[in-house]
Amino acid sequence: MALNNQTLVTEFVLQGFSETPQLQIFLFIIFLFLYLTALTGNSLIVMAISLDSGLHTPMYFFLANLAILDIGCTSTVLPKLLENLIVKKKSISYDGCMTQLYFLTCFLGTELLLFTAMAYDRYVAICHPLHHSTMMSRMVCMFLVNSVWGIGALSSLLHTGLMLRLTFCGPNEIKHFLCEIPSLLLLSCSSTYLNNIMIVIADVYFGVINFVLTMVSYGFIISNILKIHTTEGKKKAFSTCSSHLMVVSMYYATIIYTYIFPGSGSSMNNGKVVALLYTTVSPTLNPLIYTLRNKDFKIALKKMFPFIH
């Protein structure tokens, strides 16, 4: 009965980037450009890999899934961010907030797991090239990808379910431009003890364990590359994994900053910038990082668009 006497929050107010109208218009143009670039780049990756049989290999199969995750991640965050840059009332409904929380957590967790699977594929390709086709068969790839998506979805469902059981009856201003777990927990007027325990477990599993597995894979890869006698051979071997290593490093740096060392007070603005990196900048840059120096992908694009030279 006590719950019924409380004024429950039905919507949250999202803190904007700036109160200056001119700056908001500028930010709207920038974020719209980044969103459209991310959608275009990642959609082209998915199309090219789907249509070109030459790209039907484990590396490109994982890359297509990464592109789908990037499309999902930006589409979960940016449309609401763009809307709040042009309206006076920067709000999101309780249901909308929980929906955004679920999909954002799902895509971020799945992406970290996918990076580990991609690192394992590169490890097999470089350290066991003769067994790559059997160790990374179609069945193995399908199992890895289904497991990655399934674990990401179930983990997000658990976190969102724990968030739904909390009571929000006081302040409703989220000091962020999106609904994420650390920011929402600060607003709850009920115990967040269980939520915090699950966050630590998720941080250890998704962050620490997957980071260690990825780094171990690259330890073996680099050790194997250094054993190659020719400079050309070393360059060729490293070129197949350098893009992935660059993306992984950038992504983990932002995720660790946000979830393992959550900001507070004056560092909230830093948290917003970091969140922009993994929800907007990273999905926009990924297609460029993976495809600019990739001859196979350039050939696939020319087949799709013959007018490209």
C-alpha positions as CSV (number, residue, x, y, z in Angstrom):
1,M,0.0,0.0,0.0
2,A,2.9,2.3,0.7
3,L,3.9,2.1,-2.9
4,N,0.5,3.4,-4.0
5,N,0.9,6.5,-1.8
6,Q,4.1,7.5,-3.6
7,T,4.2,9.6,-6.8
8,L,5.9,7.3,-9.3
9,V,7.9,8.6,-12.1
10,T,6.2,8.2,-15.5
11,E,8.8,9.9,-17.6
12,F,12.5,11.0,-17.3
13,V,14.1,14.3,-18.3
14,L,17.3,13.8,-20.3
15,Q,20.0,16.4,-19.6
16,G,21.0,18.1,-22.9
17,F,24.4,19.0,-24.2
18,S,23.9,22.7,-24.1
19,E,21.2,25.3,-23.5
20,T,22.5,27.5,-26.3
21,P,20.1,27.3,-29.2
22,Q,22.7,28.0,-31.9
23,L,24.9,25.2,-30.5
24,Q,22.0,22.8,-30.4
25,I,21.4,23.3,-34.1
26,F,25.1,22.8,-34.8
27,L,25.1,19.6,-32.7
28,F,21.9,18.4,-34.5
29,I,23.6,18.7,-37.9
30,I,26.8,16.9,-36.7
31,F,24.9,14.0,-35.1
32,L,22.6,13.7,-38.0
33,F,25.6,13.5,-40.3
34,L,27.3,10.9,-38.1
35,Y,24.0,8.8,-37.9
36,L,23.5,8.8,-41.6
37,T,27.1,7.9,-42.2
38,A,27.0,5.1,-39.7
39,L,23.8,3.7,-41.3
40,T,25.1,4.0,-44.8
41,G,28.6,2.5,-44.1
42,N,27.3,-0.4,-42.0
43,S,24.5,-1.2,-44.4
44,L,27.0,-1.3,-47.3
45,I,29.1,-3.8,-45.3
46,V,26.1,-6.1,-44.7
47,M,24.9,-5.8,-48.4
48,A,28.4,-6.4,-49.8
49,I,29.1,-9.4,-47.6
50,S,25.6,-10.9,-48.3
51,L,25.8,-10.5,-52.0
52,D,29.4,-11.3,-52.8
53,S,30.2,-15.1,-52.4
54,G,33.9,-14.2,-52.2
55,L,33.3,-12.6,-48.8
56,H,31.5,-15.7,-47.4
57,T,34.3,-16.4,-45.0
58,P,34.3,-16.4,-41.1
59,M,36.1,-13.0,-40.9
60,Y,33.4,-11.3,-43.0
61,F,30.6,-13.2,-41.4
62,F,31.6,-11.8,-38.0
63,L,32.1,-8.4,-39.6
64,A,28.6,-8.4,-41.0
65,N,27.2,-9.1,-37.5
66,L,29.4,-6.3,-36.1
67,A,27.8,-3.9,-38.7
68,I,24.3,-5.0,-37.7
69,L,25.2,-4.4,-34.0
70,D,26.5,-0.9,-34.9
71,I,23.3,-0.1,-36.8
72,G,21.3,-1.2,-33.8
73,C,23.4,0.7,-31.3
74,T,23.2,4.0,-33.2
75,S,19.5,3.6,-33.9
76,T,18.8,3.0,-30.2
77,V,20.4,6.2,-29.1
78,L,20.6,8.8,-31.9
79,P,17.0,9.3,-33.0
80,K,16.0,10.3,-29.4
81,L,19.1,12.4,-29.1
82,L,18.3,14.2,-32.3
83,E,14.7,14.8,-31.2
84,N,15.8,16.3,-27.9
85,L,18.1,18.7,-29.7
86,I,15.2,20.4,-31.4
87,V,12.4,20.2,-28.8
88,K,12.1,22.2,-25.6
89,K,11.0,19.4,-23.4
90,K,13.9,16.9,-23.4
91,S,12.0,13.9,-22.0
92,I,11.6,10.2,-22.5
93,S,8.8,8.0,-21.2
94,Y,9.4,5.4,-18.5
95,D,8.6,2.6,-21.0
96,G,10.8,4.3,-23.7
97,C,13.7,4.6,-21.2
98,M,13.5,0.9,-20.3
99,T,13.3,-0.1,-23.9
100,Q,16.3,2.0,-24.8
101,L,18.2,0.6,-21.8
102,Y,17.4,-3.0,-22.9
103,F,18.6,-2.6,-26.5
104,L,21.6,-0.5,-25.7
105,T,22.8,-3.0,-23.0
106,C,22.1,-5.9,-25.4
107,F,24.0,-4.4,-28.3
108,L,27.0,-3.3,-26.1
109,G,27.3,-6.7,-24.4
110,T,26.9,-8.6,-27.6
111,E,29.6,-6.5,-29.3
112,L,32.1,-7.2,-26.6
113,L,31.4,-11.0,-27.0
114,L,31.7,-10.7,-30.8
115,F,35.1,-9.0,-30.5
116,T,36.3,-12.1,-28.6
117,A,34.9,-14.4,-31.3
118,M,36.6,-12.3,-34.0
119,A,39.9,-12.4,-32.1
120,Y,39.7,-16.2,-31.9
121,D,39.0,-16.4,-35.7
122,R,42.1,-14.3,-36.4
123,Y,44.1,-16.4,-33.9
124,V,43.1,-19.6,-35.8
125,A,43.7,-18.0,-39.2
126,I,47.3,-16.9,-38.4
127,C,48.4,-19.5,-35.9
128,H,46.7,-22.6,-37.4
129,P,46.1,-21.6,-41.1
130,L,46.0,-25.3,-42.3
131,H,43.2,-26.1,-39.9
132,H,41.2,-22.8,-40.2
133,S,38.5,-24.2,-42.5
134,T,37.7,-27.1,-40.1
135,M,38.2,-25.2,-36.8
136,M,36.1,-22.3,-38.1
137,S,33.6,-24.2,-40.1
138,R,30.1,-22.8,-41.0
139,M,28.6,-24.7,-38.1
140,V,31.2,-23.4,-35.6
141,C,30.7,-19.8,-36.8
142,M,26.9,-20.1,-36.6
143,F,27.2,-21.5,-33.0
144,L,29.6,-18.7,-32.0
145,V,27.3,-16.0,-33.4
146,N,24.1,-17.4,-32.0
147,S,25.8,-17.8,-28.6
148,V,27.0,-14.2,-28.7
149,W,23.6,-12.8,-29.5
150,G,21.8,-15.1,-27.1
151,I,24.1,-14.3,-24.1
152,G,23.9,-10.6,-24.9
153,A,20.1,-10.6,-25.1
154,L,19.6,-12.7,-21.9
155,S,22.1,-10.6,-19.9
156,S,20.3,-7.4,-21.0
157,L,16.9,-9.0,-20.1
158,L,18.2,-9.7,-16.6
159,H,19.6,-6.2,-16.1
160,T,16.4,-4.6,-17.4
161,G,14.2,-6.9,-15.3
162,L,16.2,-5.8,-12.2
163,M,15.8,-2.2,-13.2
164,L,12.0,-2.6,-13.6
165,R,11.6,-3.8,-10.0
166,L,13.1,-0.6,-8.7
167,T,11.0,2.3,-7.6
168,F,11.5,5.8,-9.1
169,C,9.6,8.3,-7.0
170,G,11.8,11.3,-6.5
171,P,14.1,13.2,-9.0
172,N,13.6,12.2,-12.6
173,E,16.4,14.1,-14.4
174,I,18.9,11.7,-15.9
175,K,22.3,13.5,-16.1
176,H,22.9,12.0,-19.5
177,F,21.5,12.1,-23.0
178,L,20.5,8.4,-22.8
179,C,19.1,5.8,-20.4
180,E,21.9,3.7,-19.1
181,I,22.2,1.6,-15.9
182,P,24.7,3.8,-13.9
183,S,22.7,7.0,-14.5
184,L,19.3,5.4,-13.6
185,L,20.5,3.7,-10.4
186,L,21.3,7.2,-9.0
187,L,17.6,8.1,-9.3
188,S,16.1,5.1,-7.6
189,C,14.5,5.5,-4.2
190,S,14.6,1.7,-3.5
191,S,17.6,-0.5,-2.8
192,T,19.9,-1.1,-5.7
193,Y,22.1,-3.6,-3.9
194,L,21.1,-6.6,-6.2
195,N,21.6,-4.4,-9.3
196,N,25.0,-3.4,-8.2
197,I,26.0,-7.0,-7.6
198,M,24.9,-8.0,-11.1
199,I,26.7,-5.0,-12.6
200,V,30.0,-6.2,-11.0
201,I,29.4,-9.8,-12.3
202,A,28.6,-8.4,-15.8
203,D,31.7,-6.1,-15.7
204,V,33.9,-9.1,-14.9
205,Y,32.3,-11.3,-17.5
206,F,31.8,-8.9,-20.4
207,G,34.7,-6.6,-19.6
208,V,37.5,-8.3,-17.8
209,I,37.2,-11.9,-19.0
210,N,36.5,-11.1,-22.7
211,F,39.2,-8.5,-22.7
212,V,41.7,-11.0,-21.3
213,L,40.7,-13.6,-23.9
214,T,41.0,-11.1,-26.7
215,M,44.4,-10.0,-25.5
216,V,45.6,-13.6,-25.1
217,S,44.5,-14.3,-28.7
218,Y,46.5,-11.3,-29.9
219,G,49.5,-12.3,-27.7
220,F,49.6,-15.6,-29.7
221,I,49.0,-13.8,-33.0
222,I,51.8,-11.2,-32.5
223,S,54.2,-13.9,-31.3
224,N,53.4,-15.9,-34.4
225,I,53.8,-12.9,-36.7
226,L,57.2,-12.1,-35.2
227,K,58.4,-15.6,-36.2
228,I,57.7,-15.0,-39.9
229,H,61.0,-14.4,-41.6
230,T,60.0,-12.0,-44.4
231,T,58.9,-8.4,-43.9
232,E,56.2,-8.8,-46.6
233,G,54.9,-11.9,-44.8
234,K,54.7,-10.0,-41.5
235,K,52.9,-7.1,-43.1
236,K,50.4,-9.4,-44.8
237,A,49.7,-11.3,-41.6
238,F,49.4,-8.2,-39.4
239,S,47.1,-6.4,-42.0
240,T,44.4,-9.1,-41.4
241,C,44.1,-8.3,-37.7
242,S,45.3,-4.7,-37.3
243,S,41.8,-3.2,-38.1
244,H,40.2,-5.4,-35.5
245,L,42.8,-4.6,-32.9
246,M,42.3,-0.9,-33.5
247,V,38.5,-1.1,-33.1
248,V,38.7,-3.3,-30.0
249,S,41.2,-1.0,-28.3
250,M,39.0,2.1,-28.9
251,Y,35.8,0.3,-27.8
252,Y,37.2,-1.2,-24.6
253,A,38.7,2.1,-23.5
254,T,35.3,3.8,-23.7
255,I,33.3,0.9,-22.1
256,I,35.8,0.5,-19.2
257,Y,35.7,4.3,-18.5
258,T,31.9,4.3,-18.4
259,Y,31.0,1.1,-16.6
260,I,34.0,0.1,-14.5
261,F,35.0,3.7,-13.5
262,P,31.6,5.4,-13.7
263,G,31.8,9.2,-13.6
264,S,30.1,11.5,-11.1
265,G,29.8,15.2,-10.5
266,S,32.1,17.3,-12.7
267,S,33.1,14.3,-14.7
268,M,29.6,13.7,-16.0
269,N,30.3,15.7,-19.1
270,N,33.3,13.4,-19.8
271,G,30.9,10.5,-19.5
272,K,28.7,12.0,-22.2
273,V,31.7,12.4,-24.5
274,V,32.8,8.8,-23.9
275,A,29.2,7.5,-24.4
276,L,29.2,9.4,-27.8
277,L,32.4,7.6,-28.7
278,Y,30.9,4.1,-28.3
279,T,27.3,4.8,-29.5
280,T,28.1,7.1,-32.4
281,V,31.7,7.7,-33.3
282,S,32.8,4.0,-33.1
283,P,29.9,2.7,-35.3
284,T,30.6,5.5,-37.8
285,L,34.4,4.8,-38.0
286,N,34.2,0.9,-37.9
287,P,33.2,0.6,-41.6
288,L,36.0,3.0,-42.6
289,I,38.6,1.2,-40.5
290,Y,37.6,-2.2,-41.8
291,T,37.2,-1.4,-45.4
292,L,39.6,1.4,-46.5
293,R,42.6,-0.9,-46.9
294,N,40.6,-4.0,-47.7
295,K,41.0,-5.1,-51.4
296,D,38.4,-7.8,-51.2
297,F,35.8,-5.4,-49.9
298,K,36.7,-2.8,-52.6
299,I,36.2,-5.4,-55.3
300,A,32.8,-6.3,-53.8
301,L,31.7,-2.7,-53.8
302,K,32.7,-2.3,-57.4
303,K,30.5,-5.3,-58.3
304,M,27.6,-3.7,-56.5
305,F,28.3,-0.2,-57.9
306,P,30.1,-0.5,-61.3
307,F,30.4,3.3,-61.6
308,I,32.9,3.3,-58.6
309,H,36.5,3.6,-59.8
